[in-house]
Amino acid sequence: MTIAIGPGTAVTLHFALLMEDGSEVDSTFERSPASFVFGDGNLLPGVEAKLQGLTAGQQATLTLAPEDAFGQRNPANIQRMPRSQFADIELSEGLVLNFADAANTELPGVVSAIDDEQVEIDFNHPLAGQQLGFRVEILDVQVHAGDEEAGAE
C-alpha cells in the first residue's frame, strides 16, 4: 500500500532550500535526511501544503511565495534604539545581536543602520519577502503511530 504525505504521516526526506537565483541556503542531501510528522509544526504550513500527496520515491522542486515561507518583510519589525544602549558593543551593519522579548525568548536582530544617535535593528527573518525554492526527495512515508488509518491510498 502506498502512503501519501498528509495528516497522520511521518515523513523522511532530503531537502534543499534555494534562493531565487538557485543558490542553496540549506540542504540535507550531503548529510542525514530530515524527518517530521505532518502537522507537528516543524515545517512551515505553506511547505506542508505543497508536500501533501507526495509519496516515497518522488522528487519535486516547489516554489514558495513569501507567504508560504517566511512571510513578507514587515516595516514594524524594524526598530530604532538609542546608540547608548550599545555602548559596550562594536557595532557594524549586518551584525546579528540577540535580544529577549517579553517572554524572555531569544530574538535575533540585524543591525541595519547606525548613526551618532541611534541604531536601527531589523527583526524580520532574513528570508522574509523572498520567493524560495524547496527541492525535495521523499525517502519514506509511514503512518504515524496512533494514526493507523491516515494517509492510506
C-alpha positions as CSV (number, residue, x, y, z in Angstrom):
1,M,0.0,0.0,0.0
2,T,1.4,3.4,-1.0
3,I,1.0,6.1,1.7
4,A,0.8,9.7,0.6
5,I,2.1,12.6,2.8
6,G,-0.8,14.1,4.7
7,P,-2.3,14.3,8.2
8,G,-1.2,11.3,10.4
9,T,2.0,10.6,8.5
10,A,5.7,10.5,9.5
11,V,7.9,11.6,6.6
12,T,11.7,11.2,6.0
13,L,13.1,13.4,3.2
14,H,16.1,15.2,1.8
15,F,15.6,18.8,1.0
16,A,17.4,21.9,-0.3
17,L,16.2,25.4,0.4
18,L,17.1,27.6,-2.6
19,M,17.2,31.3,-3.2
20,E,15.5,32.6,-6.4
21,D,18.9,32.6,-8.1
22,G,19.3,28.9,-7.3
23,S,21.9,29.3,-4.5
24,E,21.4,26.9,-1.6
25,V,20.5,28.3,1.8
26,D,20.4,24.9,3.5
27,S,20.4,21.2,2.3
28,T,20.3,17.7,3.8
29,F,21.4,16.0,0.6
30,E,25.0,15.7,1.8
31,R,24.1,14.7,5.4
32,S,21.4,12.8,7.3
33,P,17.8,13.3,6.0
34,A,15.2,15.2,7.9
35,S,12.1,13.7,9.5
36,F,8.9,15.2,10.6
37,V,5.3,14.3,11.5
38,F,2.8,16.1,9.3
39,G,1.2,18.9,11.2
40,D,3.6,18.9,14.1
41,G,4.7,22.5,13.5
42,N,8.3,21.7,12.5
43,L,7.6,22.7,8.9
44,L,6.0,25.9,7.7
45,P,2.3,25.3,6.9
46,G,2.9,26.5,3.3
47,V,5.6,23.9,2.8
48,E,3.5,21.1,4.3
49,A,0.6,22.0,2.0
50,K,2.9,21.7,-1.1
51,L,4.3,18.3,0.1
52,Q,0.8,16.8,0.8
53,G,0.1,14.0,-1.6
54,L,3.7,13.1,-2.5
55,T,4.8,9.6,-1.9
56,A,8.2,7.8,-1.2
57,G,10.5,7.9,-4.2
58,Q,9.1,11.1,-5.6
59,Q,11.2,14.2,-6.2
60,A,9.9,17.7,-6.7
61,T,11.0,21.3,-6.7
62,L,8.4,23.5,-5.1
63,T,8.2,27.3,-5.5
64,L,7.4,29.1,-2.2
65,A,5.9,32.6,-2.4
66,P,6.9,34.7,0.6
67,E,3.5,34.0,2.2
68,D,4.3,30.2,2.1
69,A,7.7,30.6,3.5
70,F,8.9,33.4,5.9
71,G,6.2,36.0,5.1
72,Q,6.6,39.5,3.7
73,R,9.0,42.0,5.3
74,N,7.2,43.9,8.0
75,P,8.3,47.6,8.5
76,A,7.1,47.4,12.1
77,N,9.8,44.8,12.8
78,I,12.5,47.5,12.2
79,Q,13.2,49.3,15.4
80,R,15.4,52.3,16.2
81,M,17.1,52.3,19.6
82,P,19.4,54.8,21.3
83,R,23.0,54.1,20.5
84,S,23.8,54.5,24.2
85,Q,22.2,51.0,24.7
86,F,25.1,49.5,22.8
87,A,27.9,51.4,24.5
88,D,29.9,48.2,25.1
89,I,29.4,46.7,21.6
90,E,31.4,47.4,18.5
91,L,28.6,47.9,16.0
92,S,28.7,47.3,12.3
93,E,25.9,46.9,9.7
94,G,24.9,43.3,9.3
95,L,25.9,42.4,12.9
96,V,23.4,39.9,14.4
97,L,22.5,40.7,18.1
98,N,20.4,38.7,20.4
99,F,17.6,40.3,22.3
100,A,15.0,38.9,24.7
101,D,11.3,39.6,24.2
102,A,8.7,40.0,27.0
103,A,8.5,36.2,27.5
104,N,12.3,36.1,27.7
105,T,12.5,34.3,24.3
106,E,15.7,34.9,22.4
107,L,15.0,37.2,19.4
108,P,17.8,37.8,16.9
109,G,18.0,41.2,15.2
110,V,20.3,42.5,12.5
111,V,22.0,46.0,12.7
112,S,20.7,47.6,9.5
113,A,21.9,51.3,10.1
114,I,23.9,53.2,12.6
115,D,24.3,56.9,13.2
116,D,25.7,59.0,16.1
117,E,22.4,58.9,18.0
118,Q,20.5,55.7,17.0
119,V,20.9,52.1,15.9
120,E,18.4,50.6,13.5
121,I,17.7,46.9,14.2
122,D,15.8,44.7,11.8
123,F,13.9,41.8,13.4
124,N,12.4,40.5,10.2
125,H,13.5,36.9,9.3
126,P,16.5,37.2,6.9
127,L,14.5,35.3,4.2
128,A,11.3,37.4,4.7
129,G,10.0,38.8,1.4
130,Q,11.9,36.2,-0.7
131,Q,10.5,33.7,-3.1
132,L,12.3,30.5,-2.4
133,G,12.6,27.1,-4.0
134,F,12.3,23.9,-2.0
135,R,13.8,20.8,-3.7
136,V,12.8,17.5,-2.1
137,E,13.3,13.8,-2.4
138,I,10.8,11.8,-0.4
139,L,12.6,8.8,1.2
140,D,9.9,7.3,3.4
141,V,6.2,8.0,4.3
142,Q,4.8,5.9,7.2
143,V,1.5,6.1,9.2
144,H,2.5,7.8,12.4
145,A,2.0,5.7,15.5
146,G,-1.6,6.1,16.7
147,D,-2.9,7.2,13.3
148,E,-3.2,3.8,11.6
149,E,-5.9,4.9,9.2
150,A,-4.4,8.2,8.0
151,G,-2.7,8.7,4.6
152,A,-3.5,5.3,3.0
153,E,-4.4,5.3,-0.7
